[in-house]
Amino acid sequence: MVWTVCAMLMAVATIDSQSLYPGFLVFISTLLIMLLLVSLMGGNWRVTLQTRACDVKWLGLAVALAVIYWQLDHWFFMWLDADQMTTSQQQWHINQAAYLSWSVFAGTVVLAPLVEEVFFRGLLFNTLQVHFRAHWVIALSAGFFALIHPSWPLVVSVFLAGMMYGWLRYRAGSVLPAVLAHFIHNAMTFWLYAGV
């Protein structure tokens, strides 16, 4: 059923030779599959995925940390190679030109943080917590998170961001601050690359 819905969306959403961003469909599918699996296991998805409400101070801290980390991350990449950063932005524009801009935004800024955090700081974090101490759980979930972003030096940046997201998840007792921090980081990167 999930793949049927995605295929229908892809067929309907081709406008002026542009189509939906593939990541949009992948993240929608993954989110639906995760929710389906939790339901089939008879679990309470809010508890299993750690999406319960948290104190607003953690959301404020998530915003502050995301902005500070993004700026440090941006400076780091500029320091490594400013020309490469410009080339990456140009290549991003070329790669995204074929897709509907709203689907690129939704896939990279909204759905990616939601799906990745619910998986890495929700399901995986909870599973690891049964077997390891908190600092190992944070590091392991960050390591697995970095593995799905395997390009150098991005993997280092993603690992450090994963450590921050894991710490927020652990301290707040909810994945929501991590989702918010990840959303802000991706939004700032999107706006930098898209030139919004």
Residue pairs with C-beta under 8 A, 6 or more apart in sequence:
2 29
2 32
2 33
2 36
3 29
5 28
5 32
6 25
6 28
6 29
9 20
9 25
9 28
10 19
10 20
10 25
13 19
13 20
13 100
13 103
14 20
15 100
17 98
18 98
18 99
18 100
19 98
19 99
19 100
20 99
20 100
20 103
21 96
21 99
21 100
21 103
21 104
21 106
21 107
21 108
22 99
22 107
23 104
23 107
23 108
23 111
23 112
24 103
24 104
24 106
24 107
24 111
25 107
26 107
27 107
27 111
27 112
27 114
27 115
28 111
30 115
30 119
31 111
31 114
31 115
31 118
34 49
34 115
34 118
34 119
34 123
35 45
38 45
38 48
38 49
39 45
41 48
45 51
46 52
48 122
48 123
48 126
49 118
49 122
49 123
49 175
50 121
50 122
50 125
50 126
50 169
50 173
50 174
50 175
51 118
51 122
51 174
51 175
51 176
52 173
52 174
52 176
53 174
53 176
54 172
54 173
54 174
54 176
54 177
55 172
58 168
58 171
58 172
58 174
58 176
58 177
59 176
59 177
59 180
61 168
61 177
62 168
62 177
62 178
62 180
62 181
62 184
63 180
63 181
63 184
65 164
65 168
65 181
66 180
66 181
66 182
66 183
66 184
66 185
66 188
67 184
67 188
69 160
69 161
69 164
69 181
69 185
70 184
70 185
70 188
70 189
73 157
73 160
73 161
73 185
74 192
76 157
77 84
77 85
77 153
77 157
78 85
80 153
88 193
89 192
89 193
92 193
93 193
93 194
96 104
96 194
101 194
104 190
105 190
105 194
108 186
108 190
109 183
109 186
109 187
109 190
110 183
112 182
112 186
113 179
113 182
113 183
113 185
113 186
114 179
114 183
116 145
116 148
116 182
117 165
117 169
117 175
117 178
117 179
117 182
118 175
118 179
120 141
120 144
120 145
120 162
120 165
120 166
121 141
121 165
121 166
121 169
121 175
121 178
122 175
124 141
124 144
125 137
125 141
125 166
125 169
125 170
125 175
128 136
128 137
128 140
128 141
129 137
132 140
134 170
137 166
137 170
138 163
138 166
138 167
138 170
139 163
139 166
141 162
141 166
142 159
142 160
142 161
142 162
142 163
142 165
142 166
143 159
143 162
145 158
145 159
145 161
145 162
145 165
146 155
146 156
146 158
146 159
146 162
147 155
149 155
149 158
161 182
161 185
164 181
165 178
165 181
165 182
166 178
168 177
168 178
168 181
169 175
169 177
169 178
172 178
190 196
